Amino acid sequence: MDFRSSEQALGPRSEDVLPETTTAAVKVVIVGGFGVGKTTLVGAVSEIRPLTTEETMTQAGVGVDDTHGVERKTSTTVAMDFGRISINEELVLYLFGTPGQQRFWFLWRGLFEGALGAVVLVDTRRLEVSFDVIGRLEEWRVPFVVAVNSFPDAPPYPIEEIRGALDLPASVPIVECDARLRGSSRDVLMALMRYLQSLAVSSAAIEAS
């Protein structure tokens, strides 16, 4: 047996190894209601093969999970999704996608531990599924941006109308995206990074005054 080739086969793939220039890694959580596209976004933007915990939906979820508006959905995340993206040569984001069903929300606190911020993915056809999600983030004081996922049959609304419906202050960024597209999903993460930077600058200015 060729032990050297065997060890190489068991080792990490070259694309999974962090660049030598990496100096900082940040944890970001992707949250949202059931079926808003969290797994899709992580899979689209991740530069490594994403880890998913999707399982086939069964009759056991009938009457428990709210599938209104996503009746054609056949699988669901039961623990988390995980991916990674390099923002530049030095900064890497680790992405953790949360399960959307309320019966799995007990996992959220562990996923949020150590997270710098969050992306709330919303579907304008079912904005109400995002109310409790945003409420939890505000309760835990986790900074977040809202990304409006563009579904083909979703009616378009002005950003400020969406802001009013979600009862969000003007300071919270709202961006439009297509979670299926890598570039669009990356723009959402960049919006979060800019928002977090602005919060850090504001905090530093207050402390210095």
N, C-alpha and C positions, 0 to 999 in steps of 0.2 A: 504493500500500500504506500502511496506517495503522501507522507504525512504533511509535507509542506503545502501541497495543493489542497489537502483536506483542511488545513488550518485557514488557508486563504478563503476557501468557500464559506467557512463559518464566520469570518470576520465581516466588518461593516463594508458596505458598498462604497465606492469612492464618492458618489454623490451624496451619501449620508454623513460624511465626515465634515465637521466644521472647518471653514477656511482658517488658515493659520493667522490671518489678520484680525480675526474676531477678538474683540476686547470686552464686549458687553452683551448680555443676553437678557431679554425682557419677556415676561409672561403676560399674554393678553388672552382674555376670555371672549368667546363669541356666544352671545345669548340671544334668546328670542322664543316666541311661542312655538307650538307644535307645527311643523311643516313650513317654516318660513324660509328655509334654505341654508341653514347653518352648516350642515355636512357638505353641501355643494360649494359653499364659499371656501371652507378649509381645503377641500380637495382641489379647487381651482387654483388657489394661490400658493399652496405648499410646494416648495422646491424638492422635497423628499416625498417618497410614497407615503401618503397619509395613513395613520392608524385610525380605523373606525370600529365602532362596536354596534353596527347596525344589525338588527334582527328582523325577521319577517313578522309583520303584524298578523295577529291571530284573533280568533273570536274572544280570547281572554280579555282583550282590551275594549270590547264592545260595552258601552254603558259606563266605561271608566275614562277613556281618552275622548276628548272632544275632537272629532274628525270633521266637523262642519267646514266645508270649503276645501278639504283635502281628501275627499273620499277616494280618489284614485291612488293615494299613497299606499305603497305595499310594504315598506320597511321603515324602521325607526331606530334612532340612537337610544341605547339603553344605559350607557355609562358616559362615554365622551368620545370626541374626535380629537386627533392630535396631528399637528403639522408644524412646519418650520419655514420661515422666509427670511432672507437676508435683506435688510433695508439698505445697507451699504456695506463696504468692506469690513467695517468694525462692529456694526450693530445687527443682532439677530433677534427675531421675534419667535417665541414659541407660542403656538396657537392651540387653545383648548376650547373645543366646541361642546356646549352643554346639551343634555337631553331636554326636549321641549315639554314633555308631558309633566303635569304637576306631581304625579306619583313618583317621579324620579328627582324632584327638586331637592330632596335631602342630600343629594350628592353635590349640590352647588357650593356649599360653604367650603368643602375641601378643595374644589377646583379653583375657587377664588383666592385661596391662601397664597399670598406672595404675588398676586396679579397687580400690575401697574395700572391697568385700565380695562375697559370692555367695549365691545361693539354690540349694540342692540339692533338686530336685523328685524325689520318689520315688513308686513304684507298689508298694503292699503285696503285689500278686500276684507281683512280681519284684524283691524287695528286693536280691537278689544283684547286679543290674546296677549298683547304687549303691556297692558296696564300693570298687571301684577309683577311682571318682569322688571319694569322700570321702577316700580315701587320698592322692590327689594334692593336694587342697586342704590337708590337714594337713601334707604335705611342704613345700608352698610357703608355709605359714603365712598362708593367706588365711582371714579370719574368715567364717563362714557360718551360715545357719540352714537347717533342713530343713523342707520343705513336703510334706506327704503329700497327693497328688492323689487326690481321691475319684472313682474309676471306679465305674460302676453295679454291676458284678459283682465288685468287690473286697471281700474279707472285712474287716470292721472289726477293728482291734486297739487295745488301750489304748496310749496314747502311751509309757508307760514300757516296754512290751513291745517296741515299735518301737525305742526308744532302746537297749535291751539287744541287739537283733538287729543294730543298726548299730554297736554298741560305742562309743556317744557319751557323753562326760562330761555331768554334770547341767547344766553351764553353757551348753551349746549348745541354743538354743530349737528346739522341734519344734512346728509348727502344722499344722492340717488346712486344706485349701482345695479349691475347685473351680476349676481353671484356666480353665474356660470363662466364669467370671463375673468381671466387672471389679472389683466390690467385694471379692470374696474374694481375688483376686490382689493388689489394692492392700493388703489387710490383711497379706499375706505380706511385701510390701516395707516396710510400716511396722514389722513385727516385726524385720526386718533393721536398719532405721534405729535402732530403740530398742536393739538389741543392740550395734551399733557405738558408740552414744553411751555405753552402760554400760561398754564396754571402754575408751573414751577417758577416762572419769571415773576408772576404776580405775587406768589408767596414770598419769594426772596425780597421783593420790593417792600412788602408790608413789614417783614422782619427788620429790614434795614432802616425803616422810618421811625 
